[in-house]
């Protein structure tokens, strides 16, 4: 249970950052003045650097649980395979956010605040599916 507790803590911290970072992108895409843009760049960079270790720790404790007992018990069940695939998607989303942080830092953003509003919904959908699969183990 210790592994699961730490895994859930790190996952919560990571996802909180993944929910907030695109909201900063929304606001950043709406402004024109350089001083405010520089403040958003700083916030984006610091938040991304803050949540990356949480992602790593989430994965470490998740993989530890997977090899410790979960694969032996649930390895033949489809829900676990789908959950792992969705987690790969969430990690990809995290790295996409890192790419966008670099785009904003270089003043190369080409997307509107509306695009970022939709982009912001993706981790919510992924997390809902991941949590429901882990809790309900439906298939």
C-alpha beads as a LAMMPS data file, in Angstrom:
LAMMPS data file: protein, C-alpha beads

139 atoms
138 bonds

1 atom types
1 bond types

-500.0 500.0 xlo xhi
-500.0 500.0 ylo yhi
-500.0 500.0 zlo zhi

Masses

1 110.0

Atoms # bond

1 1 1 0.000 0.000 0.000
2 1 1 2.987 2.314 0.500
3 1 1 3.831 2.061 -3.194
4 1 1 0.263 2.862 -4.187
5 1 1 0.118 5.793 -1.760
6 1 1 3.286 7.383 -3.134
7 1 1 2.197 6.631 -6.695
8 1 1 -1.130 8.407 -6.118
9 1 1 0.539 11.388 -4.449
10 1 1 3.026 11.903 -7.290
11 1 1 0.319 11.341 -9.915
12 1 1 -1.860 14.004 -8.265
13 1 1 0.990 16.530 -8.218
14 1 1 1.908 15.772 -11.837
15 1 1 -1.652 16.034 -13.124
16 1 1 -2.312 19.254 -11.209
17 1 1 0.578 20.772 -13.134
18 1 1 -0.637 19.291 -16.425
19 1 1 -4.025 20.886 -15.817
20 1 1 -2.546 24.304 -15.004
21 1 1 0.249 24.632 -17.592
22 1 1 -2.078 24.748 -20.622
23 1 1 -4.184 27.357 -18.795
24 1 1 -1.069 29.516 -18.712
25 1 1 -0.718 28.880 -22.457
26 1 1 -4.304 30.116 -22.953
27 1 1 -3.507 33.396 -21.226
28 1 1 -0.107 33.726 -22.874
29 1 1 -1.634 33.316 -26.342
30 1 1 -4.018 36.212 -25.611
31 1 1 -1.470 38.914 -24.727
32 1 1 0.681 41.210 -26.827
33 1 1 2.934 43.135 -24.464
34 1 1 6.496 41.936 -23.928
35 1 1 6.660 42.326 -20.142
36 1 1 3.601 40.130 -19.586
37 1 1 4.856 37.644 -22.165
38 1 1 8.172 37.368 -20.314
39 1 1 6.324 36.722 -17.048
40 1 1 4.300 33.923 -18.691
41 1 1 7.489 32.447 -20.160
42 1 1 9.008 32.314 -16.683
43 1 1 5.878 30.721 -15.200
44 1 1 5.682 28.127 -17.982
45 1 1 9.338 27.151 -17.705
46 1 1 9.286 26.900 -13.909
47 1 1 6.046 24.916 -13.803
48 1 1 7.235 22.477 -16.468
49 1 1 10.518 21.943 -14.625
50 1 1 8.560 21.495 -11.370
51 1 1 6.160 18.837 -12.678
52 1 1 8.677 16.768 -14.652
53 1 1 10.124 15.071 -11.524
54 1 1 6.538 14.286 -10.402
55 1 1 5.956 12.550 -13.735
56 1 1 9.152 10.538 -13.324
57 1 1 8.256 9.527 -9.756
58 1 1 4.724 8.610 -10.833
59 1 1 6.167 6.321 -13.481
60 1 1 8.797 4.845 -11.150
61 1 1 6.247 3.908 -8.488
62 1 1 3.739 2.738 -11.114
63 1 1 6.298 0.489 -12.797
64 1 1 7.428 -0.749 -9.389
65 1 1 3.835 -1.765 -8.562
66 1 1 3.429 -3.282 -12.011
67 1 1 6.447 -5.546 -11.582
68 1 1 5.878 -6.152 -7.874
69 1 1 2.358 -7.562 -8.191
70 1 1 0.030 -5.923 -10.725
71 1 1 1.282 -7.672 -13.853
72 1 1 1.058 -11.101 -12.231
73 1 1 -2.513 -10.447 -11.092
74 1 1 -3.916 -8.298 -13.913
75 1 1 -1.502 -8.806 -16.824
76 1 1 -3.982 -10.808 -18.878
77 1 1 -6.788 -8.257 -18.451
78 1 1 -7.522 -5.765 -21.232
79 1 1 -8.198 -2.830 -18.883
80 1 1 -4.559 -2.805 -17.728
81 1 1 -3.262 -2.732 -21.298
82 1 1 -5.609 0.144 -22.177
83 1 1 -4.610 2.002 -18.996
84 1 1 -0.911 1.631 -19.838
85 1 1 -1.548 2.899 -23.364
86 1 1 -3.382 5.934 -21.981
87 1 1 -0.481 6.592 -19.604
88 1 1 1.882 6.578 -22.587
89 1 1 -0.465 9.185 -24.104
90 1 1 -0.295 11.295 -20.932
91 1 1 3.513 11.136 -20.965
92 1 1 3.412 12.195 -24.615
93 1 1 1.127 15.089 -23.675
94 1 1 3.621 16.125 -20.981
95 1 1 6.413 16.235 -23.567
96 1 1 4.182 18.103 -26.025
97 1 1 3.699 20.720 -23.291
98 1 1 7.493 20.910 -22.995
99 1 1 7.711 21.548 -26.727
100 1 1 5.098 24.307 -26.426
101 1 1 7.010 25.896 -23.536
102 1 1 10.017 26.101 -25.869
103 1 1 7.859 27.529 -28.677
104 1 1 6.550 30.286 -26.403
105 1 1 10.062 30.959 -25.051
106 1 1 11.298 31.529 -28.610
107 1 1 8.233 33.666 -29.491
108 1 1 7.186 31.096 -32.100
109 1 1 3.672 30.302 -30.904
110 1 1 1.289 30.053 -33.852
111 1 1 -1.816 28.798 -32.047
112 1 1 -4.750 30.765 -30.665
113 1 1 -6.029 30.854 -27.111
114 1 1 -9.057 28.860 -28.337
115 1 1 -6.795 26.031 -29.499
116 1 1 -5.140 25.962 -26.082
117 1 1 -8.548 25.858 -24.385
118 1 1 -9.284 22.624 -26.266
119 1 1 -5.742 21.351 -25.732
120 1 1 -6.272 21.862 -21.991
121 1 1 -9.089 19.295 -21.956
122 1 1 -6.994 16.352 -23.171
123 1 1 -5.275 15.478 -19.860
124 1 1 -8.634 15.634 -18.076
125 1 1 -10.131 13.057 -20.441
126 1 1 -7.047 10.843 -20.186
127 1 1 -6.977 11.003 -16.384
128 1 1 -10.688 10.210 -16.060
129 1 1 -10.239 7.136 -18.258
130 1 1 -7.071 6.028 -16.429
131 1 1 -8.641 6.362 -12.980
132 1 1 -11.881 4.636 -13.985
133 1 1 -9.976 1.751 -15.553
134 1 1 -7.808 1.350 -12.428
135 1 1 -10.747 1.504 -10.030
136 1 1 -13.428 -0.413 -11.947
137 1 1 -11.207 -2.922 -13.799
138 1 1 -14.086 -3.401 -16.258
139 1 1 -12.570 -5.712 -18.889

Bonds

1 1 1 2
2 1 2 3
3 1 3 4
4 1 4 5
5 1 5 6
6 1 6 7
7 1 7 8
8 1 8 9
9 1 9 10
10 1 10 11
11 1 11 12
12 1 12 13
13 1 13 14
14 1 14 15
15 1 15 16
16 1 16 17
17 1 17 18
18 1 18 19
19 1 19 20
20 1 20 21
21 1 21 22
22 1 22 23
23 1 23 24
24 1 24 25
25 1 25 26
26 1 26 27
27 1 27 28
28 1 28 29
29 1 29 30
30 1 30 31
31 1 31 32
32 1 32 33
33 1 33 34
34 1 34 35
35 1 35 36
36 1 36 37
37 1 37 38
38 1 38 39
39 1 39 40
40 1 40 41
41 1 41 42
42 1 42 43
43 1 43 44
44 1 44 45
45 1 45 46
46 1 46 47
47 1 47 48
48 1 48 49
49 1 49 50
50 1 50 51
51 1 51 52
52 1 52 53
53 1 53 54
54 1 54 55
55 1 55 56
56 1 56 57
57 1 57 58
58 1 58 59
59 1 59 60
60 1 60 61
61 1 61 62
62 1 62 63
63 1 63 64
64 1 64 65
65 1 65 66
66 1 66 67
67 1 67 68
68 1 68 69
69 1 69 70
70 1 70 71
71 1 71 72
72 1 72 73
73 1 73 74
74 1 74 75
75 1 75 76
76 1 76 77
77 1 77 78
78 1 78 79
79 1 79 80
80 1 80 81
81 1 81 82
82 1 82 83
83 1 83 84
84 1 84 85
85 1 85 86
86 1 86 87
87 1 87 88
88 1 88 89
89 1 89 90
90 1 90 91
91 1 91 92
92 1 92 93
93 1 93 94
94 1 94 95
95 1 95 96
96 1 96 97
97 1 97 98
98 1 98 99
99 1 99 100
100 1 100 101
101 1 101 102
102 1 102 103
103 1 103 104
104 1 104 105
105 1 105 106
106 1 106 107
107 1 107 108
108 1 108 109
109 1 109 110
110 1 110 111
111 1 111 112
112 1 112 113
113 1 113 114
114 1 114 115
115 1 115 116
116 1 116 117
117 1 117 118
118 1 118 119
119 1 119 120
120 1 120 121
121 1 121 122
122 1 122 123
123 1 123 124
124 1 124 125
125 1 125 126
126 1 126 127
127 1 127 128
128 1 128 129
129 1 129 130
130 1 130 131
131 1 131 132
132 1 132 133
133 1 133 134
134 1 134 135
135 1 135 136
136 1 136 137
137 1 137 138
138 1 138 139
